[in-house]
Amino acid sequence: MGVRSSVIDSWAERPWVDYVVTATVIGAHILAVRGTGSGDWLTWIGSSQRTDMYGAATGAVSAIGGLSAIAIAIYTSANGQRLRTVREQRPDELRRSWRSLLQGTALACALLLTAFSLDRDKDPLSARFIFEYAMVFAALRFSRFIWLFDNIMGISDTDMTEQSSPVTTPARDPNWLGRRQGQSDGNP
């Protein structure tokens, strides 16, 4: 197992890491803004533009959350041998991962709505940082979702490829089109 695989496996097994990474990134950004007085990109636009952005982001996060629910439905409907084995051997981990993805979407939406409701002119409550936290967190959770969905679908695709028997291609009748045109012209 390589270093890359080891890091990915460690990340995949610990959904709480997304909270820590997000807090670290946003904490560093807040310290940089407070320390240097620059880099606060959300203050460059007006409050009405920020709230429009918060609303648009809420819609996007919600839509991706809906896709996550569809992915879970696809996952639960697949029933190849490998996928059944994964479900039998790791049911708690899979359930925790899927649940954390949906909960993460809900949390991101709640944070976006909070930022939306708290933001005012000059943003005295620093609601923009709540927005930034929600977006970084959502990006991490969506990365996790894509990784998990890709791996599950890879297992399912392998099962389907091996289970399917070769399909016989029907012979093509070169006179079919002529007969078809004759039927539409009123000829039997």
C-alpha positions in Angstrom: 0.0 0.0 0.0 1.4 3.4 -1.0 1.5 6.6 0.9 -1.4 8.0 -1.2 -3.6 5.0 -0.5 -2.8 5.2 3.2 -3.7 8.9 3.4 -6.9 8.4 1.4 -7.9 5.4 3.6 -7.2 7.4 6.8 -9.3 10.3 5.5 -12.1 8.0 4.3 -12.4 6.3 7.8 -12.6 9.6 9.7 -15.4 11.9 8.5 -14.7 14.2 11.5 -11.5 15.3 9.8 -13.6 17.6 7.5 -14.5 19.7 10.5 -11.0 20.0 11.7 -9.6 20.9 8.2 -12.3 23.4 7.6 -11.8 25.1 11.0 -8.1 25.2 10.4 -8.4 26.8 7.0 -11.0 29.3 8.1 -9.2 30.0 11.3 -6.0 30.7 9.4 -7.9 33.0 7.0 -9.5 34.9 9.9 -6.1 35.3 11.6 -4.6 36.5 8.3 -7.4 39.0 7.7 -7.3 40.3 11.3 -3.5 40.5 11.3 -2.9 42.1 7.9 -6.1 43.9 7.4 -6.3 42.5 3.9 -7.6 39.4 2.1 -11.1 39.7 3.3 -12.6 39.2 -0.2 -16.2 39.1 0.9 -16.1 42.7 2.2 -15.2 43.9 -1.3 -18.8 43.4 -2.4 -21.9 44.9 -0.9 -24.2 43.2 1.6 -27.0 42.6 -1.0 -24.5 40.9 -3.3 -23.2 38.7 -0.4 -26.7 37.7 0.6 -27.5 36.8 -3.1 -24.4 34.7 -3.1 -25.4 33.0 0.2 -28.8 32.2 -1.3 -27.3 30.8 -4.5 -24.8 28.7 -2.6 -27.6 27.3 -0.4 -29.5 26.2 -3.6 -26.3 24.6 -5.0 -25.5 22.8 -1.8 -29.1 21.6 -1.5 -29.1 20.3 -5.1 -25.9 18.4 -4.5 -27.4 17.0 -1.3 -30.3 15.7 -3.4 -27.9 14.0 -5.7 -26.3 12.4 -2.7 -29.7 10.9 -1.8 -30.0 9.5 -5.3 -26.5 8.0 -5.0 -27.5 6.3 -1.8 -30.6 4.9 -3.6 -28.4 3.6 -6.4 -26.0 2.1 -3.9 -28.7 0.3 -2.0 -30.3 -1.1 -5.2 -27.1 -2.6 -6.5 -26.7 -6.3 -5.5 -23.6 -7.8 -7.0 -21.5 -10.3 -5.0 -18.6 -7.9 -4.3 -21.0 -5.1 -3.2 -22.9 -7.5 -0.9 -19.6 -8.6 0.6 -18.5 -4.9 1.2 -21.9 -4.3 2.8 -21.6 -7.4 5.0 -18.1 -6.7 6.1 -18.4 -2.9 6.6 -22.0 -2.0 7.3 -21.3 0.4 10.1 -18.6 2.3 8.3 -20.7 2.6 5.1 -23.8 3.7 7.0 -21.7 6.3 9.0 -20.2 7.6 5.7 -23.5 8.0 3.9 -25.1 9.5 7.0 -22.2 12.0 7.4 -22.6 13.1 3.8 -26.3 13.9 4.3 -25.7 15.5 7.7 -22.9 17.5 6.2 -25.2 18.8 3.5 -27.8 19.8 6.1 -25.1 21.5 8.2 -23.7 23.4 5.3 -27.2 24.6 4.3 -28.0 25.6 7.9 -24.7 27.6 8.1 -25.4 29.3 4.8 -28.9 30.3 5.9 -27.4 31.6 9.2 -24.9 33.7 7.3 -27.7 34.9 5.0 -29.8 36.0 8.0 -27.0 37.6 10.0 -25.2 39.6 7.2 -25.8 43.3 7.3 -24.0 46.4 5.9 -20.3 46.3 6.9 -21.0 42.8 8.3 -20.6 43.6 12.0 -21.2 39.9 13.0 -18.6 38.5 10.5 -21.3 36.3 9.0 -19.1 36.1 5.9 -16.8 33.7 7.8 -19.7 31.5 8.5 -20.4 31.4 4.8 -16.7 30.6 4.1 -16.8 27.8 6.7 -19.9 26.3 5.1 -18.4 26.4 1.6 -15.1 24.9 2.6 -16.9 22.2 4.6 -19.3 21.5 1.7 -16.4 21.2 -0.7 -14.7 18.7 1.5 -17.9 16.7 2.0 -18.6 16.7 -1.8 -15.0 15.4 -2.4 -15.8 12.6 0.1 -19.1 12.0 -1.6 -17.5 11.7 -5.1 -14.8 9.5 -3.8 -17.2 7.1 -2.0 -19.7 7.1 -4.9 -16.9 6.4 -7.4 -15.6 3.5 -5.4 -19.0 2.0 -4.8 -19.9 2.3 -8.5 -16.6 0.8 -9.4 -17.4 -2.3 -7.3 -20.9 -2.4 -8.7 -19.6 -2.1 -12.3 -17.1 -4.9 -11.8 -19.9 -7.1 -10.4 -22.1 -6.3 -13.4 -19.4 -6.9 -16.0 -18.6 -10.3 -14.6 -22.2 -11.4 -14.1 -23.5 -10.4 -17.6 -23.3 -13.1 -20.2 -22.3 -12.2 -23.7 -25.2 -10.8 -25.7 -25.8 -12.2 -29.2 -26.1 -9.5 -31.7 -29.1 -10.1 -34.0 -28.5 -10.5 -37.7 -29.3 -7.4 -39.8 -31.8 -7.8 -42.5 -30.7 -5.6 -45.4 -34.3 -5.6 -46.9 -35.9 -4.4 -43.6 -35.9 -0.7 -44.6 -37.5 -1.4 -48.0 -40.3 -3.5 -46.4 -40.8 -0.8 -43.8 -41.2 1.9 -46.4 -43.6 -0.3 -48.3 -45.8 -0.6 -45.2 -46.0 3.1 -44.7 -47.0 3.7 -48.3 -50.0 1.4 -47.8 -48.4 -1.8 -49.3 -48.5 -4.8 -47.0 
